[in-house]
Amino acid sequence: MAILTRDNILKRVKAGELGFSPPLDSFELQDHAVDLRLGFTFLIPKRWHQTERGREALDISHFDKENQRHFDVVELEEKQYFDLLPSEYIIVSTLESLKVPNDLMGVLYPRSSTNRKGLSLDLTGIIDSGYKGQLTLPIRNNTHSQTVRLFPGERICQVVFETLDQKINPRKSKYHERDIADGISREKKKEVNLIIKGEIRKLKSDYAVI
């Protein structure tokens, strides 16, 4: 296996083999990885419900259509933010939808800036070759007294793309098709200001890669 570098990521994107929607901006493209942004959908797990047997704990071990009712869904709009309470656990979506060709796979990692905020982004996941759609990410606020404010559009994790030794025919699954740290550079401050203002479309147009 080989890890795709910046030039090869761009080459794949321009050829239409590797896809991101909305398109990548210059802040997201790293030397050998792509940062992904936080989306607008937040799922807050409920803890219990009442049944004929009484008060029962809810099982959220699998997220699918059957147990969507076990979550409160928060859909934010531009210029809104989400306060993640101390010790709170949620599931979020990425802003980008991905299209991965049959000869690549992706490996997800949390960004170090995400961890420094006290957030746990438990990513040991692989993005299968042939995958299409947004990603769902589990996030926990590990602090006991601090609320962490999340802004849709902020970079939350990164994906490294690795080549496979041969193309594969991906199996269909239910998952297919579906405050920033101080000391940042002037360019990064422009990015942060646009995110806090909720001007994601302006960010994408002003800093388009291709």
N, C-alpha and C positions, 0 to 999 in steps of 0.2 A: 504494500500500500504506500501511497505518497500523498502528502498533504498539499492541497492547492494553495498557491501563493496569490497575492493580490492580482498580478497580471493575468494569471490563468483563470481566476474567478471572474474578472472582467471579460475575458475572452469568451467564457462559457455563457455569461449573461448576454453579451452582444449577439452571440449565435442563437440565442433563444433556448439553449439547453437547460440552463439554470435560471429559475425565475423568482422574482420578488415583486409583490404587489401590496402597497405602493412601491415604486422603484427605489433602489438604494440611493442614499445620499452620501456625500463625501465623508461625513462623520462616522458612518457605519463601516466603511470599508477599511480593514486593517491589513497589515502586511501578510498575514496568513490566516485570517479569520474575518467573519462578518458579525458585527454587533446587531442585535435585534431590539426593537423598541417595544415598550409596553403599550398594549391596546386599550380599548375603552370598556371592555367587559370584565366585570369582577363577580366571582361567585363566592358567596359567604355560606358555609355549611351550617345548617340548623342542627341542633343537638338532640332534639326529641320531638315526638308527635304523639297524639292521643289516638289510641285504637280501642277496639272492643275489649281488649285485654287490659287496658289501662295506659299509663305513660310508658312509652317504649323509646329506648335509645335508637337513633337513626344510624343506619349503616351507609357510609359514603365511600366504602372501599373501592367502588367502581362508579365512574361517572358516565352515565348513558341516559337515554331518553326516559327509561323507567324511573330513575331516581332523581331527575331534575327537580322535582318538587321538594327534595330535601335541601335545596339551596335557595337562598335569597339572591336574586340576580340584580346587580347594579349596572346599568348602562349609562356611562357618562357621556357628556357632550364636550365639544371644544371649550376650553377655558375653565373646565371643572377639574377637580382633583379628588383623590381618595385618601382619607386618613386611615392608616392601618394601626389599629389599637395595640397596646402592649400584649404580647403573647397570642395575638390573633393569627389565625391561619385562614388563608383564602386561596382560591384558584383564579388565575388571570389568563387572558389571551395575549398573544403577541399582536402588534399592529400589522405586521407583514404576514401575508400568505406566501408560502414557499412552493416551488415546483422543483423537485430533485430528479435528475435523469437517472437512468437505470444502471449507469456505471459509477455512480457516486453514492456515498452515504454521509450523513452529517453527525457530528458529536457535539452535544450541548454542554456549555460550561457557564457558571455564573461569572459576572464581572466582579473584579476585586472591589470596585466602588460600591457595588450592591452589598457585599459582605461587610464593608466598613460602616454602613448605616445600621448594622445590627440585624440585617435581614438574612434569613436562611432561604436560599433558592436551591432546593434539593434536585439538582440536575445530574442524573447519571444516564440520561436518555440518549438513544440513538434515533436519528431521523432516517427512516428506511429509504432505500433507493426507490424511486417511483412515487414518493409521497407528494401529495398536493393538499394544501390547506394551511390554516393558522395552527399555531402550537398552543397548548395549554400548559401553564407552569404553576407549580405549587409554591406559595410564598408564606413564610412565617416571620412575624416580628418577634425576635428573640429577646428583646429588652423587656424588663418588668415594669417600667414606669414611663417610657418615652413613646409617644405617637410618631410614626414615620409617615410623612406625606409623600404619596406617589402621584406622579404626573403622567397621564397618558402621553406617549411620545418620548419619554426618557429611555435611554438605552439600558436594558435590564439584564441581558445575557449575550453570549456570543456562540456562534456555531463555526466549527472547523470542518471543512469538507475533505474527505479522503477518497481516493480512487480505489475501485475494486479491480481485482485481476481479470474479471470478465463481466460483461453485462448480465443482469439477471432479469427474470420475469417476476416482478414483485407480486406477492400474495395480496389479495384484496382483504382489507380489514376495516373495522368500524372507524379507525382513525384516519383513513385516507379520504381525501376530498373534504374534506371538512374546513429637597434641597441638595444640590450637588456639591461635592467637596470643594473646599477652598484651594487656591493655588492653581486653578485651571487656566489654560491659555486664553488669549483674547478670542481666538476662533471658537473655542469651546464655550466661552461666556455668551457669544452670540447664539449658539445652539441652545444653551440653558434658558436664556431670556425668551427665545421663541417658544420653547416648550412650556414655560410657566405662563406665558400669555395665551397658550392654547393655539398658537399659529403653526400647526403642523404642516398644513398645505404650503404655507410660505417657506417653511424650512425645506420641504421636499423640492420645491421649484427653484429656490435660490441656490441650493447646494446639490443639485442633481449631478450624478456621476456621468451618465450618458444621456 
